[in-house]
């Protein structure tokens, strides 16, 4: 009898929960990260967009024109972590897409996890090294195990960050096979992944695909005459071993992401779990296409935006048909940086040079040997960071701080070096001028000295094979973000918005907890 009474009481409580569910809370959250998205291009090309993509966001959402990610050395991976955790790379555990490991003397992805086994891939990724909770985690926790959280991205680490620790599945494209992949960290692989991999694999289609202008050339604004003579045409032959990397750098990958996102939206019944909130996250690219033949990205970039607008329209239409846009919160952000660096033709006589990492570290080691005694003081160089060999330094009973200071002084005198900073300098809270570098520097995964190179120069990392060459260029651009949700009045925010405010603003709009490492209050929408 007591069991019957208890069952009735719990049944009434459950019924009351359904009845009292907040009808104004969205049923579905769609998080979208677009690599290198620019506000000026959105506004410049607005007249060429359809009505259902970016125009819909501008008309019906909160449009933030200038989102400042602050941290130096942004990439698609660490920027995604900022957008989903509300904190900077120095705290997230994801300081950059790759970090150098002194223990192995190799660079690797921070979210690589040997405990996870790849599914449709040999890659092993999990969010174990992501130190903070994310928007996705808080959605899952709010749903008490009922909410479903999925993410889809070309890049594995972006997918993992957007799925969070508690997500059902993170799905990414394997750059070697073109298959949609995940890892055994996740136990809920959507059927759409298997269907696409077996019935419609990219490998069977890629060499028939081509990217060419989607409009007549005369309709693209702001192009020089030479760009209007011949339309570009890119193909993706399977004979090229970089074919999938080339494809994933093109806007055609955005179509593949949208296709799978719509399949998951429909096949997993997202947004249809009573009062629980589901979440679907996707990553797109609006980056300059690095495989252009003349170093001029403009035409390809404009076409990328037009194609992206079309894919957003497709995704929004699918959401409207599935759960209704009035039951969904759309969160879209760029990544806060723009990489259009190329080596300028010598005919233009722009001040330049090539910085050889191998030569520089050899000279630096010779200098330190002359000053402190013969030894190999330099462990390695990676992405602007110089790592000292602390075993050698301690064995000679030297102060690592003194050796780092000597190294910094020597480096600053080298051609092509704008400045250099030791780790204590970077971490000093009194150094306001180094704030962006401090926010980007994870003390657990950084070198002893950070080298800042002069614009116009090319850094040649010839310590590695193949040699990596990176032109240096500063690009200050406006990064947009949008929030479109029921009950949120459309408006344009012209003032600068700190990127770490985005995550708490989304969770505040959902009326759920913010991620556990936020550093700023939410915006008042």
C-alpha positions, 0 to 999 in steps of 0.5 A: 500500500505504501509503495502504491501511495509513493508511486502516485505521489511521484506520478503527480510530481512528474505530471506537475513538472510537465504542467509547470514547465516554463513555456518561454524556455527554448527547447533547442539550443543551436551553437554555431562557431564560424572560423575567422568570420568578419563583421565588415564582410557580413555588412559589405555583402549583405545585399547579396545574401538571401533572406533566411541566413545572416539577414534573419540573424541581423533582423531577428537577433541581437547582433554584436558587431565587435566581439573582442577575444583579447588573447594573443595567438588565437586559432579556431580551437582555443577561440571555440573554448573561449566562446563555450567556457567564458574563460581564456586559454590560460585557464581552459587547458586549450592554449592553442590547437597544438602544444609542445610537450617537453617530455616527448619533444613533440607537439600534439593536440591538447585534447588528444587522449590515449585512453580514448579509442577512435571510432572511424579514425585512429585519432584519439580525442576527449574533453579530459584535458578541458579544465572548465565546464561549457555551455553544453555541460550546463545544458546537460546538467540542467536536463538531469540526464534527459537532454541530448547534446551533439556537436559536428565540426570539421576539426576534432578539437572544436567538436569535442569542446562544443560537446563538452564533458557531458555531451552525447557525442562529438563528431568530426571529419577524419582528414585522412579518409573523409569519414565522420569520426568520433571516439569511445569517450562518447557512447551515443553515436547517431545513426546518421553518422553510420549511414553517411559513412557507409551509404554516402561517404565523402570518399566516393564523391570528392573527386567529382566535386568542384568549387567555382563562383556561385554568381556571375563575376560582375556581381562580386563587389570590390574586385580588381579587373584581373580577378574578373577575367577568369573565374576560379575553379578548384577540384579535389582529386583523390590522387592528391594526398592532401585532398581532404585537408584542401576540401576542409579548408574550402566552403564546400565542407560547410555543406557537409556539416549542414547535411549531417546536422540536419540528419541529426536534428531530424533523426535524434528528435532534438528539441522534443524531450518535454521540458528538457533543453537539447543542444546541437552545435556546429562549426563552419569556416569562413577562413581565407582559402590558403590554396589560392594560386595568386595569394589574393583571397578576395573573390574566393572569400566573398563566395565563401560568405555567400555559400555560408549564408545559404547553409545557415538558411538551410539549417534555420529552415530545418530548425523551423520545420522540426521544432520552430525557431520560436522554440530555439535559441541560436548562438553564433560567433566568429573566432576573433582572428583573421589569418590572411598572411602571405609573403608579398612579392619582392617587387613591392619592396615591403620590408621583410626577411626570413627568420631561421629558427634553426640558425637562431637557436644555434646562435642563442645556444652558442651565446649561452655556452660562452656565458655559462659554460658549454652545454645544450641549453635549448630544448626546443622551439615551437610556435614562438615559444623557446623551451630551455632544458631545465635539466642541463641548467639545474645540473650546472647549478644555474638559475633558470630565471637568469638564463632566460633573461640572458636569452631574452636579451640576446634574442631581442638583438636579432633581425626579425625579432620585435620583442621577447618576453620571459614567462615571469614577465608575461605572468606579471599582473602589473604588466598591463601591456602584456595582458593579451599575451598573459591571457593566452599563456598557459603556464603548464604548457608554455615555453620559458621565452616568447618571441614576437616577430616583426610584421613582414617577416617569415618565420621558417621553423627549419628544426622540423621536417617538412619545414613550416613557414609562417608569414607574420602579419597583424590583422585587426578585424571586427568579429561578430556574434549573434543571439536569437531567442524567444523573448529576446528583442532584436538590436545591434550592439555597436560597443565592444563586447568581451568574448568571455561574456558570450557563454554566461549571456547564453546560459542566462538567457536559458535561465540555467547555470553558467559554466564554472569558470566564467570571468564576466557577468552576462550581457543584459539582453 
